Amino acid sequence: MSPGMVMPEESRKDDFDSLETQYKKGVKHLFDNGIEHVPRKYILPALERPNVVHEKSTGDVDNANLKLPIIDFAELQGPNRSQVLNSLASACENYGFFQLVNHGIPYEIINNMVGVSKRFFEMPYSEREIMYSRLYLSGQAIPCSYNQRTDGVFCWRDFLKLVCQPLPDVLPHCPSSPNDFRTLAVSYAKEVKFLFLMLVDAILESLGLMNKRNVTQKDDDKDEDEDKEEEGEILKEFEDGSQLMILNCYPPCPQPDLTLGMPPHSDYGFLTLLLQDEVKGLQIQHQKNWVTVEPIPGSFVVNVGDHLEIFSNGRYKSVLHRVLVNSMNYRISVASLHSLPFKSTIQPCPKLISQTNPRRYMDTNFSSFLEFLKSGDSTKKNFLESRKLTS
C-alpha cells in the first residue's frame, strides 16, 4: 500500500484532533477565528432545533414574545404587600418565572457585573486558558458547553461557574483578570444573596408559611412566638445556603437555527436570579409553546427551581427554559442559583401536605443529583421527574 493511499485516513484523524482541540477552547474562539459553519458537534438533531414546531405546540415559536409578570420589589416592602404577594404566587404557579423591578441593587453594581463579565470573555483565549485550568482544577469553572463530558451535542455557549458560598473562601479562586473582577463579582454576589433572602421571605409568606406582616400587632401570643422561631430557623438555613454564579457568553453563531445556547432544562435549586443584557435569547415553555422573554433593562428574571417545586409540594412550578443564539450579537448573562446548603435534605414542607394535597415528591439531596448526572440526562426536567412519587 502506497503512502498516498494512507494519507486521507491520517489527514482525517489530524482534522478530528484539531477540531477536538478547538472545541475545548470554546465557541468564542471558533467565532473569533472566522468560522462560517457550525461544526457537527454543535448541530442538534432536526427535531430538537429551535425553529421546529411540535404537534403539541399551539403557536408560532418564531414570533412569540412574552412579557412576564412584573413584581415590583419596592411594593413588597410597603402597604400593598398582600396584593404583591398574590401576584407573586400567581406568577410562580402559572409561569414559574417573573421579572423583578425596583429591586434596590444599585445600577452601578449590576452594570459593572455585566461589564466585567463581558471583559472577561473578551480577553484572548491564551489568557483565559490559564485561569480556566486553575479554576477547573479547583472545581470552580467549566469553560464550555452544558456538560462537556457527557453531551452528545455541545451548546453554543462559553461560561464561567463560581461557587459563592462562603464568599471569603471563594475570593482567592476568582479570576485575577480583569484586575477588578474579584472586587466587582464579590460585591455583586453579596447584593444578590441579600435580595434572594428577601424574596424567600416573601415566597414563604405567599405559601402561607409566614406570619402576615402587621406593624400594629403585638407579638404576645405564645404560638406566634413559636411560629416566629420556626420561621427564623428556615431563613437561617437559607442564609447558610448554596449560591452558584454562572457567567454566560453567547457569541454570534453563523447558523443559529442549527444549535442552542442552552438546551431545554429546569434549574436545580430554589430560585435563580438572572441578570442579562438587552439582547433577546431566553425562552420559556408556556402553554406548550416556546416563547421569548422580553428583556427589561436593569431588572432580574427570577425563576422557580426544582427545589422550590418540591418544597411547595408542586404548587409552584419549575418550568423548562432554553437559550437561543443569533448571527449578529453577543449576549451576556449572569445567573445566580440559590438554594439550601449542599448537605441539606430537600423535601415537601410538612405544612403543605394534607389529605386533600398528599405528598407528591420523595426526599432528595445534592448527592442524589450528582448520581443522577452520572447515569442520566440532566436536561429537561428529568431529575425532578425522577423525584416524583407514583402513588
C-alpha positions in Angstrom: 0.0 0.0 0.0 1.5 3.3 -1.0 1.9 6.2 1.4 -0.5 8.2 -0.7 -3.3 5.7 0.0 -2.9 6.1 3.8 -2.8 9.9 3.9 -6.5 10.5 3.7 -7.1 8.5 6.9 -4.3 10.2 8.7 -5.5 13.6 7.5 -9.0 12.9 8.8 -7.5 11.9 12.2 -5.5 15.1 12.3 -8.6 17.1 11.4 -10.6 15.4 14.1 -7.8 16.0 16.7 -7.7 19.7 15.6 -11.4 20.0 15.9 -11.4 18.5 19.4 -8.8 21.0 20.4 -10.8 23.8 19.0 -14.0 22.6 20.9 -12.1 22.8 24.2 -11.3 26.4 23.6 -15.0 27.3 23.4 -17.3 28.8 20.8 -16.0 32.4 21.2 -12.6 31.1 20.0 -14.4 29.5 17.0 -16.2 32.7 16.2 -13.1 34.9 16.6 -11.3 32.6 14.1 -13.9 33.3 11.4 -15.9 30.0 11.4 -18.5 30.1 8.7 -20.4 26.8 9.5 -21.5 25.3 12.8 -19.3 22.2 13.5 -21.1 18.9 13.6 -20.5 18.6 17.3 -22.8 21.6 17.9 -25.6 20.6 15.4 -28.8 19.4 17.1 -30.9 16.6 15.7 -33.6 18.0 13.3 -36.5 17.7 15.7 -34.6 19.4 18.5 -33.6 22.6 16.6 -35.0 25.9 17.8 -37.4 26.7 15.0 -39.2 23.3 15.0 -42.9 23.5 15.8 -44.1 20.3 17.5 -47.5 18.8 17.3 -48.3 19.8 20.9 -47.5 23.5 20.2 -50.3 25.9 19.8 -48.5 28.8 18.1 -45.5 30.1 16.1 -42.3 29.9 18.1 -40.5 32.4 15.8 -42.8 35.3 16.6 -43.9 34.5 20.1 -42.6 37.1 22.6 -43.7 37.1 26.2 -43.9 39.8 28.8 -43.5 38.0 32.1 -45.5 39.0 35.2 -43.7 42.0 36.8 -43.1 42.0 40.5 -42.2 45.4 42.0 -39.9 44.7 44.9 -40.4 48.1 46.4 -44.1 47.4 46.6 -43.4 44.3 48.6 -42.0 46.4 51.4 -45.0 48.8 51.5 -48.7 48.8 52.3 -49.6 46.9 49.1 -47.5 43.8 50.2 -50.5 41.4 50.3 -51.5 42.3 46.8 -48.0 41.9 45.5 -47.8 38.5 47.3 -50.9 37.4 45.5 -49.2 38.4 42.2 -46.1 36.6 43.2 -48.0 33.4 44.0 -49.8 33.6 40.6 -46.6 34.1 38.7 -44.9 31.1 40.4 -48.0 28.9 39.8 -48.8 29.8 36.2 -45.4 30.9 34.7 -42.6 29.7 37.0 -41.0 33.0 36.1 -41.3 36.7 36.8 -39.5 40.0 36.2 -38.3 41.7 39.3 -38.0 45.5 39.1 -37.1 48.2 41.7 -35.1 45.6 43.5 -32.8 48.0 45.3 -29.5 46.8 43.9 -27.7 50.0 42.6 -27.5 50.3 38.9 -23.7 50.7 39.1 -23.3 47.3 40.7 -25.3 45.4 38.1 -23.9 47.4 35.2 -20.4 46.7 36.5 -21.1 42.9 36.8 -22.3 42.7 33.2 -19.4 44.8 32.1 -16.7 42.8 33.8 -18.3 39.6 32.6 -18.0 40.9 29.0 -14.4 42.0 29.5 -13.5 38.5 30.9 -14.8 36.8 27.8 -13.2 39.4 25.5 -9.7 38.5 26.8 -7.5 36.5 24.5 -8.0 32.8 24.9 -4.4 32.3 25.9 -5.1 34.5 29.0 -8.4 32.8 29.8 -6.9 29.4 29.3 -4.5 29.9 32.3 -7.4 30.8 34.6 -9.7 28.1 33.2 -7.1 25.5 34.0 -6.6 26.8 37.6 -10.3 27.2 38.2 -11.2 23.9 36.6 -8.8 22.0 39.0 -10.4 23.8 42.0 -13.9 22.9 40.8 -14.8 26.5 40.1 -15.1 26.6 36.3 -16.1 24.7 33.2 -15.2 26.6 30.0 -17.8 25.5 27.5 -21.0 23.5 26.6 -23.6 22.3 29.1 -21.9 19.1 30.4 -18.9 18.6 28.1 -18.1 15.2 29.5 -21.4 13.7 28.6 -23.1 15.9 26.0 -23.8 14.3 22.7 -24.2 17.8 21.2 -22.4 20.8 22.6 -24.0 24.2 23.4 -23.1 27.4 21.6 -22.0 28.9 24.9 -18.9 29.7 26.9 -19.3 30.1 30.7 -17.6 30.5 34.0 -19.1 28.9 37.1 -18.2 30.3 40.5 -19.2 28.7 43.8 -20.0 31.7 46.0 -20.6 30.2 49.4 -18.9 31.1 51.7 -17.6 34.2 50.0 -14.4 34.6 51.9 -13.3 31.1 50.8 -14.3 31.8 47.2 -12.4 35.1 46.7 -8.9 33.5 46.2 -10.3 31.3 43.4 -12.0 34.1 41.4 -10.2 35.1 38.2 -7.5 37.7 38.8 -8.1 39.2 35.4 -9.6 41.6 34.6 -8.0 43.2 37.6 -11.3 44.4 39.1 -13.1 41.1 38.6 -12.8 39.9 42.2 -14.0 43.1 43.7 -16.9 43.5 41.4 -18.0 39.9 41.5 -18.0 39.6 45.3 -19.8 42.9 45.6 -22.5 41.7 43.2 -22.7 38.3 44.9 -23.4 39.8 48.3 -26.1 42.1 46.9 -27.9 39.2 45.1 -27.7 36.9 48.1 -29.4 39.6 50.3 -32.1 40.1 47.6 -32.6 36.3 47.4 -33.2 36.1 51.1 -35.8 38.9 50.9 -37.6 37.0 48.1 -37.5 33.8 50.1 -39.3 35.6 52.9 -42.0 36.8 50.5 -42.3 33.4 48.8 -42.7 31.6 52.2 -45.4 34.1 53.1 -47.2 33.7 49.8 -47.3 29.9 50.6 -48.9 30.7 53.9 -45.9 29.7 55.9 -45.0 33.0 57.5 -47.0 35.3 59.7 -48.5 38.1 57.7 -46.8 41.5 58.3 -48.8 43.8 60.6 -46.8 46.5 62.2 -49.6 47.4 64.7 -49.9 43.9 66.0 -48.0 42.9 69.2 -46.3 39.5 69.3 -47.5 38.5 72.7 -49.1 35.2 71.7 -47.0 32.1 72.6 -48.0 30.2 69.5 -47.0 33.2 67.4 -43.6 33.3 69.1 -43.1 29.6 68.3 -44.0 30.3 64.7 -41.6 33.1 64.5 -38.8 30.9 65.9 -39.5 28.3 63.3 -39.6 30.9 60.6 -36.2 32.2 61.8 -34.7 28.7 61.6 -35.9 28.3 58.0 -34.5 31.7 56.9 -31.2 30.9 58.8 -30.8 27.7 56.7 -31.2 29.8 53.5 -28.7 32.3 54.8 -26.2 29.5 55.1 -27.3 28.0 51.8 -25.6 27.4 48.4 -25.0 30.1 45.8 -23.6 29.4 42.4 -22.9 32.3 40.0 -22.6 31.4 36.3 -21.3 33.9 33.8 -22.6 33.1 30.3 -21.3 34.3 26.9 -23.2 33.5 23.8 -21.2 34.6 20.7 -22.8 35.2 17.3 -23.4 31.9 15.5 -23.1 31.5 11.7 -26.1 29.1 11.7 -28.2 29.8 14.7 -31.1 27.6 13.5 -29.0 24.5 14.0 -28.0 24.9 17.6 -28.8 26.3 21.0 -27.0 28.3 23.6 -28.6 26.0 26.3 -30.9 23.1 25.8 -34.3 22.8 27.4 -33.8 22.4 31.2 -35.1 23.3 34.6 -32.8 24.7 37.3 -31.6 22.6 40.1 -32.1 24.9 43.1 -34.7 27.0 44.9 -34.6 30.3 43.0 -32.5 31.6 40.1 -31.9 35.3 39.7 -30.8 36.1 36.1 -29.2 39.4 35.1 -28.9 39.8 31.3 -28.1 42.4 28.8 -30.7 43.7 26.3 -30.1 41.0 23.7 -33.0 38.6 23.4 -32.3 34.9 23.8 -34.1 33.4 26.8 -37.1 31.3 26.0 -39.5 29.6 28.4 -42.1 26.9 27.7 -45.5 28.5 28.3 -48.8 26.8 27.4 -46.8 24.2 25.3 -45.1 27.0 23.3 -41.6 28.2 23.3 -41.8 32.0 23.9 -39.1 34.6 24.0 -38.8 36.7 27.2 -38.7 40.4 26.5 -35.7 41.9 28.5 -36.3 44.8 30.8 -33.2 46.9 31.4 -31.9 46.7 34.9 -34.4 44.0 36.0 -33.9 40.4 37.1 -35.6 37.4 35.6 -36.4 35.2 38.5 -37.5 31.6 38.1 -38.7 28.8 40.3 -36.2 25.9 40.7 -36.7 22.2 41.2 -36.2 22.6 44.9 -39.0 25.1 45.3 -41.4 22.9 43.3 -40.6 20.1 45.7 -40.7 22.3 48.8 -44.1 23.7 47.7 -45.3 20.1 47.0 -46.0 21.0 43.4 -47.9 24.3 43.9 -45.1 26.4 42.4 -43.7 25.2 39.1 -40.2 24.8 37.8 -40.5 25.5 34.1 -38.5 24.4 31.2 -36.4 27.1 29.5 -33.7 27.3 26.9 -31.4 29.9 25.2 -31.4 30.9 21.5 -28.4 32.3 19.8 -28.2 34.8 16.9 -25.9 35.6 14.0 -25.2 39.2 14.8 -24.8 40.0 18.5 -23.0 38.7 21.6 -25.3 38.0 24.6 -24.1 38.2 28.2 -25.9 37.0 31.2 -25.1 36.3 34.9 -27.2 33.6 36.6 -27.3 33.3 40.4 -28.6 29.9 41.6 -29.6 29.8 45.2 -30.8 27.0 47.5 -30.4 25.4 50.9 -26.9 24.1 51.9 -25.5 21.3 49.7 -25.8 18.9 52.6 -29.4 19.6 53.3 -32.3 17.3 52.5 -34.9 18.8 50.2 -38.5 17.7 50.9 -42.1 19.0 50.7 -42.9 21.3 53.5 -45.0 19.3 56.1 -47.4 22.2 56.5 -48.3 22.0 52.8 -49.2 18.3 52.9 -52.7 17.2 53.8 -55.3 14.5 52.9 -56.5 16.6 50.1 -53.0 17.5 49.0 -50.9 14.4 49.6 -47.1 14.3 49.4 -46.0 14.4 45.7 -42.2 14.1 45.9 -39.7 12.0 47.7 -36.8 13.5 49.7 -33.7 14.4 47.7 -30.3 15.9 48.2 -27.3 17.1 46.2 -25.6 13.7 46.3 -28.7 12.2 44.6 -28.5 14.9 41.9 -24.8 14.1 41.3 -25.5 10.4 41.0 -28.3 11.2 38.5 -25.9 13.3 36.4 -23.6 10.3 36.1 -26.4 8.0 35.0 -28.9 10.0 33.1 -29.8 13.1 31.0 -29.6 16.2 33.2 -31.5 18.4 30.7 -35.3 18.9 30.5 -37.0 18.1 33.9 -35.7 14.5 34.1 -34.2 14.8 37.6 -37.3 16.4 39.0 -39.5 13.7 37.3 -37.4 11.1 39.0 -38.2 12.5 42.4 -42.0 12.3 41.9 -44.0 9.8 43.8 -46.0 7.5 41.6 -48.8 6.8 44.1 
